[in-house]
Amino acid sequence: MSSLKGYNTLDCQILNKDNQPLEPDYLKRYCCVYCHYILRQALQIECGDRICKGCIPLRLFNCPLCGDEIDPEKPNQFFSDRSCQKDVLGFTVLCKCQEKFKIGEWELHSEICEEIQKVTPKPAVANVLPQDVAQLENGLKQTQTELSEQKKQVNRCTKKLESLEKEVRQLRLLTDEVRRGVAAYGIAPSPGSSSRTAADGEPAVNSRVLDQIRETVTQLVSDIEQQKGTLRQLNTSVDHFTQTFPRMETVLEELNLKIEILEVKSTSGVYIWKVNDLARRAREARIGRTVSLYSPPFYTSPHGYRLCLRAYLFGDGSGKGTHISLFIVVMKSEYDDLLAWPFQHKVTLTLINQDHPLTPERSTTHRFIPNADSSSFKKPVDTFNVASGFPEFAPLSVITDQAFCHNDTLYFRIKLETPEAVTGPDELKD
């Protein structure tokens, strides 16, 4: 049984297809009776109420709404509510940061949304031990294997369905032919009569032949009913796997993101951020579905400042609709009390020309020295400080420029140079 509860949208707004907020009374019909969140993998209980698949208790329980006693171990207590699930997956979430996402995409975004982090801060990533990374990697491999097996099972079910449907059609045609033959001979003779002659001169028909034909028809009808039952079972199996795919793929994305964050690839003050699947991400930015992207966090030194990059692939502020916007974000870390504030490292941001990656002048580069009076570079109080950088970092044309975009991928590079006056725990000498 899945352990996932409903979609916890906090106090974000749920929008309908016309981007209008759903009324609370209307939204209640899409809430789980157990966890009270938006239904995930909605099931209808025998009593008529709805529950998340992952919320079903293991033992006898009473429906929280109507009080009916439900035994999960008995058959036909829960039924897949595909109509409800389809409605839920069509919901749009207006996040606290005012960006819009489909409900499955919002769940991933919520992990890094600075506005949500203010309400429900996450534990510091750097506290995670290497064995946690290994555990996530094993989980990712297991999920990938399960997803692959499920896809194979769907293919097998689909082929079996096609074969059975063809067989049923053939059986029906044969049954019709036999029935027409029986109708042509008329009713069988009474017991003790060995044959009959049709009034219109048709040849005599042995009653034994008629009995065999009737038995064949009965058997064929029985076979068809059995095939229908098998078809229903396979359809149920295919429906189950089809509903499971989106969530499995979302779990894969979540695990990939967590592993990438936990590994913290750079503690040297130089970090390269690979942005792949660029065409899809740019399209989603253009239509307002996923306006910005965050890089995994990185450090200036093993115990230094923690930062990340934030990119708007359809621009932000003065660059909206014309440029890619690129910013740095100072993040809260467990070493902040040991560091000098405000943050004063010189920042160099580069979009790498992949045709000439070792020729800096061919790339797009911008530099700045942090403003000591800006709140963006003060000691963080929340998970993220306000982003700071370049609204007009690079023209949108670079997305289709083959010099910068290879294999649907861009590479951003950040270099942080430590001022001589700044020291931290990694620079202190005994």
C-alpha positions as CSV (number, residue, x, y, z in Angstrom):
1,M,0.0,0.0,0.0
2,S,1.3,3.5,-0.9
3,S,2.4,5.6,2.1
4,L,1.8,8.9,0.4
5,K,-0.9,11.1,2.0
6,G,-2.8,13.8,0.1
7,Y,-1.4,17.0,-1.5
8,N,-0.7,19.4,1.4
9,T,-1.2,22.8,-0.3
10,L,-0.8,24.7,3.0
11,D,-2.6,28.1,2.5
12,C,-2.0,28.3,-1.2
13,Q,-4.9,28.9,-3.5
14,I,-6.3,26.1,-5.8
15,L,-7.5,27.5,-9.2
16,N,-9.8,26.0,-11.7
17,K,-9.2,25.7,-15.5
18,D,-10.2,29.4,-15.8
19,N,-7.6,30.4,-13.2
20,Q,-10.3,31.3,-10.7
21,P,-10.0,30.3,-7.0
22,L,-12.1,27.3,-6.1
23,E,-14.7,27.9,-3.3
24,P,-13.8,26.1,0.0
25,D,-17.2,24.3,0.0
26,Y,-16.6,23.1,-3.5
27,L,-13.0,22.1,-2.7
28,K,-14.2,19.9,0.2
29,R,-15.4,17.3,-2.2
30,Y,-11.8,16.8,-3.3
31,C,-10.4,16.4,0.3
32,C,-9.5,13.1,1.9
33,V,-11.7,12.2,4.9
34,Y,-8.6,10.9,6.7
35,C,-5.8,13.4,6.1
36,H,-8.0,16.3,5.0
37,Y,-5.6,17.2,2.2
38,I,-6.3,17.2,-1.5
39,L,-6.9,13.6,-2.6
40,R,-3.9,11.7,-4.0
41,Q,-4.8,8.5,-5.9
42,A,-8.5,9.0,-5.0
43,L,-10.5,6.0,-3.9
44,Q,-14.2,5.9,-3.1
45,I,-15.1,4.1,0.1
46,E,-18.1,1.8,0.0
47,C,-20.0,4.4,2.1
48,G,-19.5,6.9,-0.7
49,D,-16.9,9.1,0.9
50,R,-13.4,9.5,-0.6
51,I,-9.9,8.7,0.8
52,C,-6.3,8.8,-0.5
53,K,-4.9,5.4,-1.3
54,G,-2.0,6.0,1.1
55,C,-4.4,6.9,3.9
56,I,-6.2,3.6,4.1
57,P,-5.7,2.2,7.7
58,L,-4.4,-1.4,7.9
59,R,-7.2,-2.5,10.3
60,L,-10.9,-2.0,10.9
61,F,-11.9,1.7,11.1
62,N,-14.9,4.0,11.0
63,C,-15.3,6.5,8.3
64,P,-14.5,9.9,9.9
65,L,-17.5,11.6,8.0
66,C,-20.4,9.1,8.2
67,G,-19.1,6.7,10.9
68,D,-19.6,3.6,8.8
69,E,-17.4,0.6,9.8
70,I,-14.9,-0.3,7.1
71,D,-12.8,-3.4,7.0
72,P,-9.8,-2.9,4.6
73,E,-9.3,-6.7,4.4
74,K,-12.7,-7.3,2.9
75,P,-13.1,-7.1,-0.9
76,N,-15.0,-4.3,-2.7
77,Q,-14.5,-1.8,0.1
78,F,-12.7,0.7,-2.0
79,F,-13.1,1.7,-5.7
80,S,-10.8,3.8,-7.9
81,D,-12.3,7.2,-8.5
82,R,-10.8,8.1,-11.9
83,S,-13.1,11.1,-12.4
84,C,-12.0,12.7,-9.1
85,Q,-8.3,11.9,-9.8
86,K,-8.6,13.5,-13.2
87,D,-10.1,16.7,-11.7
88,V,-7.3,16.9,-9.1
89,L,-4.5,16.5,-11.6
90,G,-6.1,19.4,-13.5
91,F,-5.9,21.7,-10.5
92,T,-3.5,24.7,-10.7
93,V,-1.9,25.8,-7.4
94,L,-1.2,29.5,-6.9
95,C,1.9,29.3,-4.6
96,K,2.6,31.8,-1.9
97,C,5.4,33.1,-4.2
98,Q,2.6,34.0,-6.7
99,E,3.8,31.4,-9.3
100,K,1.4,28.9,-10.8
101,F,1.9,25.2,-11.1
102,K,0.0,22.0,-11.8
103,I,-0.5,20.3,-8.5
104,G,2.1,17.6,-9.1
105,E,4.7,20.2,-10.2
106,W,3.9,22.4,-7.2
107,E,4.8,19.7,-4.8
108,L,8.4,19.6,-6.2
109,H,8.5,23.4,-6.2
110,S,7.4,23.6,-2.6
111,E,10.6,21.9,-1.6
112,I,12.6,25.0,-2.5
113,C,10.1,27.8,-2.5
114,E,11.4,30.5,-0.2
115,E,7.9,31.7,0.8
116,I,6.9,28.2,1.9
117,Q,10.2,27.7,3.6
118,K,9.4,30.7,5.8
119,V,6.3,28.8,7.1
120,T,7.8,25.3,7.2
121,P,11.6,25.5,7.2
122,K,13.4,22.4,6.1
123,P,16.4,21.0,8.1
124,A,19.8,22.1,6.8
125,V,21.0,20.0,3.9
126,A,24.6,20.0,5.1
127,N,23.5,18.0,8.2
128,V,22.7,15.0,6.1
129,L,25.3,12.2,6.3
130,P,26.8,10.3,3.4
131,Q,24.8,7.2,4.3
132,D,21.6,9.2,3.7
133,V,22.8,10.0,0.2
134,A,23.5,6.3,-0.4
135,Q,20.0,5.5,0.9
136,L,18.4,7.9,-1.5
137,E,20.5,6.5,-4.3
138,N,19.3,3.0,-3.5
139,G,15.8,4.3,-3.4
140,L,16.2,5.9,-6.8
141,K,17.5,2.7,-8.3
142,Q,14.6,0.7,-6.8
143,T,12.1,3.2,-8.1
144,Q,13.6,3.1,-11.5
145,T,13.4,-0.7,-11.5
146,E,9.8,-0.7,-10.4
147,L,8.8,1.9,-13.0
148,S,10.5,-0.1,-15.7
149,E,8.8,-3.3,-14.6
150,Q,5.4,-1.5,-14.6
151,K,5.9,-0.2,-18.1
152,K,6.7,-3.7,-19.3
153,Q,3.6,-5.0,-17.5
154,V,1.4,-2.4,-19.2
155,N,2.9,-3.4,-22.6
156,R,2.1,-7.0,-21.9
157,C,-1.4,-6.2,-20.7
158,T,-2.1,-4.1,-23.8
159,K,-0.9,-6.9,-26.1
160,K,-3.0,-9.4,-24.2
161,L,-6.0,-7.1,-24.4
162,E,-5.7,-6.8,-28.2
163,S,-5.4,-10.6,-28.5
164,L,-8.4,-11.3,-26.3
165,E,-10.5,-8.7,-28.1
166,K,-9.7,-10.3,-31.4
167,E,-10.5,-13.7,-30.0
168,V,-13.9,-12.5,-28.6
169,R,-14.8,-11.0,-32.0
170,Q,-14.0,-14.3,-33.7
171,L,-16.1,-16.2,-31.1
172,R,-19.0,-13.9,-31.6
173,L,-18.9,-14.3,-35.4
174,L,-18.7,-18.1,-35.0
175,T,-21.6,-18.0,-32.5
176,D,-23.8,-16.0,-34.9
177,E,-23.1,-18.4,-37.7
178,V,-24.0,-21.4,-35.5
179,R,-27.2,-19.7,-34.3
180,R,-28.2,-19.0,-37.9
181,G,-27.6,-22.6,-38.7
182,V,-29.8,-23.8,-35.8
183,A,-32.5,-21.3,-36.8
184,A,-32.4,-22.7,-40.4
185,Y,-33.1,-26.3,-39.2
186,G,-35.8,-25.3,-36.8
187,I,-36.7,-27.0,-33.6
188,A,-35.3,-30.4,-32.8
189,P,-37.6,-33.4,-33.1
190,S,-39.3,-34.9,-30.0
191,P,-37.5,-37.6,-28.1
192,G,-37.5,-41.0,-29.9
193,S,-37.5,-39.4,-33.3
194,S,-34.3,-40.0,-35.1
195,S,-34.7,-37.6,-38.0
196,R,-37.1,-35.2,-39.7
197,T,-37.8,-33.9,-43.2
198,A,-38.5,-30.2,-43.7
199,A,-41.9,-29.3,-45.1
200,D,-40.4,-27.5,-47.9
201,G,-38.2,-30.4,-49.0
202,E,-35.0,-29.6,-47.1
203,P,-32.8,-32.6,-46.3
204,A,-33.5,-34.4,-43.1
205,V,-31.4,-33.4,-40.1
206,N,-30.3,-35.9,-37.4
207,S,-31.3,-34.7,-33.9
208,R,-27.9,-35.7,-32.7
209,V,-26.3,-33.0,-34.9
210,L,-28.7,-30.4,-33.6
211,D,-27.9,-31.3,-30.0
212,Q,-24.2,-31.0,-30.8
213,I,-24.8,-27.6,-32.4
214,R,-26.7,-26.4,-29.3
215,E,-23.9,-27.6,-27.0
216,T,-21.4,-25.8,-29.1
217,V,-23.4,-22.6,-29.0
218,T,-23.7,-22.9,-25.2
219,Q,-20.0,-23.5,-24.8
220,L,-19.1,-20.5,-27.0
221,V,-21.4,-18.2,-25.0
222,S,-19.7,-19.5,-21.8
223,D,-16.2,-18.9,-23.3
224,I,-17.2,-15.3,-24.3
225,E,-18.3,-14.5,-20.8
226,Q,-15.0,-15.9,-19.4
227,Q,-13.1,-13.7,-21.9
228,K,-15.1,-10.7,-20.8
229,G,-14.1,-11.3,-17.2
230,T,-10.5,-11.6,-18.2
231,L,-10.8,-8.4,-20.2
232,R,-12.2,-6.6,-17.2
233,Q,-9.4,-7.8,-15.0
234,L,-6.7,-6.6,-17.5
235,N,-8.4,-3.3,-17.9
236,T,-8.3,-2.8,-14.2
237,S,-4.6,-3.7,-14.2
238,V,-3.8,-1.3,-17.0
239,D,-5.8,1.5,-15.3
240,H,-3.8,0.9,-12.1
241,F,-0.5,1.1,-13.8
242,T,-1.5,4.1,-15.9
243,Q,-2.5,6.0,-12.7
244,T,0.8,5.0,-11.0
245,F,3.1,6.3,-13.7
246,P,2.8,10.0,-13.0
247,R,3.5,9.6,-9.3
248,M,6.4,7.2,-9.9
249,E,8.0,9.7,-12.4
250,T,7.5,12.5,-9.8
251,V,9.2,10.4,-7.2
252,L,12.1,9.9,-9.6
253,E,12.4,13.6,-10.1
254,E,12.2,14.2,-6.3
255,L,14.9,11.7,-5.6
256,N,17.1,13.0,-8.3
257,L,16.8,16.6,-6.9
258,K,17.4,15.5,-3.3
259,I,20.5,13.5,-4.3
260,E,21.8,16.4,-6.4
261,I,21.3,18.7,-3.4
262,L,22.8,16.3,-0.8
263,E,25.9,15.7,-2.8
264,V,26.8,19.5,-2.7
265,K,29.2,19.3,-5.6
266,S,31.2,22.4,-4.9
267,T,32.8,23.9,-1.8
268,S,35.5,25.8,-3.6
269,G,33.7,29.0,-4.6
270,V,33.4,27.8,-8.2
271,Y,30.3,26.1,-9.3
272,I,28.9,25.0,-12.7
273,W,25.1,24.6,-13.0
274,K,23.8,22.3,-15.8
275,V,20.3,23.2,-17.0
276,N,19.0,20.4,-19.2
277,D,15.7,19.8,-20.9
278,L,15.9,23.4,-21.9
279,A,13.2,23.6,-24.5
280,R,10.5,22.3,-22.2
281,R,11.7,24.5,-19.3
282,A,11.8,27.6,-21.5
283,R,8.3,26.8,-22.8
284,E,6.9,26.4,-19.2
285,A,8.6,29.7,-18.2
286,R,7.0,31.5,-21.2
287,I,3.5,30.3,-20.4
288,G,4.0,31.1,-16.7
289,R,3.8,27.5,-15.4
290,T,7.4,27.4,-13.9
291,V,8.7,30.9,-13.9
292,S,12.1,30.3,-12.3
293,L,14.6,27.5,-11.5
294,Y,16.9,27.1,-8.6
295,S,20.3,25.4,-8.7
296,P,21.4,23.0,-6.0
297,P,23.1,24.9,-3.2
298,F,26.9,25.2,-3.1
299,Y,29.5,26.6,-0.6
300,T,32.4,29.1,-0.9
301,S,34.4,26.7,1.3
302,P,33.7,23.5,3.3
303,H,32.4,25.7,6.2
304,G,31.7,28.9,4.3
305,Y,28.8,30.8,2.8
306,R,25.9,28.8,1.3
307,L,24.4,30.0,-1.9
308,C,22.4,29.0,-5.0
309,L,21.6,30.4,-8.4
310,R,18.1,31.4,-9.6
311,A,17.4,31.6,-13.3
312,Y,14.3,33.0,-15.1
313,L,14.3,31.5,-18.6
314,F,11.7,34.1,-19.8
315,G,13.2,37.0,-17.9
316,D,12.2,38.9,-14.8
317,G,11.8,42.6,-14.2
318,S,13.4,44.7,-16.9
319,G,14.4,41.5,-18.7
320,K,11.0,39.9,-18.9
321,G,10.2,38.6,-22.4
322,T,13.6,39.6,-23.8
323,H,16.4,38.2,-21.7
324,I,17.3,35.3,-19.4
325,S,17.6,36.7,-15.9
326,L,20.2,35.2,-13.5
327,F,20.6,35.9,-9.8
328,I,22.5,34.6,-6.8
329,V,20.7,33.8,-3.5
330,V,22.5,33.8,-0.1
331,M,21.1,30.9,1.9
332,K,21.0,30.2,5.6
333,S,23.5,27.6,6.9
334,E,24.7,26.2,10.1
335,Y,28.1,28.0,9.9
336,D,26.6,31.6,9.6
337,D,27.6,32.5,13.1
338,L,31.3,31.9,12.3
339,L,31.3,34.0,9.1
340,A,31.8,37.8,8.5
341,W,28.7,39.7,7.4
342,P,27.6,41.2,5.1
343,F,28.6,38.8,2.3
344,Q,31.4,40.6,0.3
345,H,32.8,38.1,-2.2
346,K,33.2,39.4,-5.8
347,V,30.7,37.6,-8.0
348,T,31.4,36.5,-11.6
349,L,28.5,34.9,-13.5
350,T,29.1,33.2,-16.9
351,L,26.9,31.6,-19.5
352,I,29.4,29.2,-21.1
353,N,29.9,29.1,-24.9
354,Q,30.0,25.4,-25.5
355,D,31.7,25.7,-28.8
356,H,34.6,27.5,-27.1
357,P,34.4,26.6,-23.4
358,L,38.1,27.5,-22.8
359,T,37.9,30.9,-24.4
360,P,36.3,33.2,-21.8
361,E,35.7,36.1,-24.2
362,R,33.4,33.9,-26.3
363,S,31.1,33.4,-23.3
364,T,28.6,35.8,-21.7
365,T,30.0,37.1,-18.4
366,H,28.8,39.7,-15.9
367,R,30.5,40.7,-12.6
368,F,29.5,42.7,-9.5
369,I,30.6,43.4,-6.0
370,P,27.8,43.0,-3.4
371,N,26.3,46.1,-1.9
372,A,27.1,46.0,1.8
373,D,23.8,47.9,2.5
374,S,21.6,45.4,0.6
375,S,19.4,43.0,2.6
376,S,20.4,40.4,-0.1
377,F,23.8,40.1,1.5
378,K,23.0,40.4,5.2
379,K,23.1,37.4,7.5
380,P,20.1,35.3,6.5
381,V,17.2,35.2,8.9
382,D,15.0,32.9,6.7
383,T,16.1,30.0,4.4
384,F,16.7,32.4,1.5
385,N,17.7,36.0,1.2
386,V,16.3,38.2,-1.6
387,A,17.9,37.3,-4.9
388,S,20.4,39.7,-6.5
389,G,21.9,39.8,-9.9
390,F,21.2,40.6,-13.6
391,P,17.6,40.9,-15.0
392,E,19.1,41.2,-18.5
393,F,21.9,38.6,-18.2
394,A,21.7,37.2,-21.7
395,P,19.2,37.6,-24.6
396,L,16.6,34.9,-25.1
397,S,18.1,34.0,-28.4
398,V,20.9,32.0,-26.6
399,I,18.3,29.3,-26.0
400,T,18.3,28.5,-29.7
401,D,21.9,29.5,-30.3
402,Q,23.9,26.3,-30.9
403,A,27.1,27.9,-29.6
404,F,25.5,28.1,-26.1
405,C,23.0,25.3,-26.3
406,H,24.2,21.8,-27.0
407,N,21.9,18.8,-26.5
408,D,19.1,21.0,-25.1
409,T,21.4,22.1,-22.3
410,L,22.9,25.4,-21.0
411,Y,25.8,25.7,-18.5
412,F,26.0,28.6,-16.0
413,R,29.2,29.1,-14.1
414,I,29.7,31.2,-10.9
415,K,33.0,32.2,-9.4
416,L,33.2,33.8,-5.9
417,E,36.4,35.6,-5.0
418,T,37.2,36.2,-1.4
419,P,38.3,39.8,-0.4
420,E,41.5,39.9,1.5
421,A,39.7,41.5,4.5
422,V,37.3,38.6,4.8
423,T,38.1,35.5,6.9
424,G,36.1,32.6,7.9
425,P,36.6,29.4,9.9
426,D,38.4,27.7,6.9
427,E,40.9,30.6,6.6
428,L,41.8,30.9,10.3
429,K,45.3,29.8,11.3
430,D,46.3,28.1,14.5
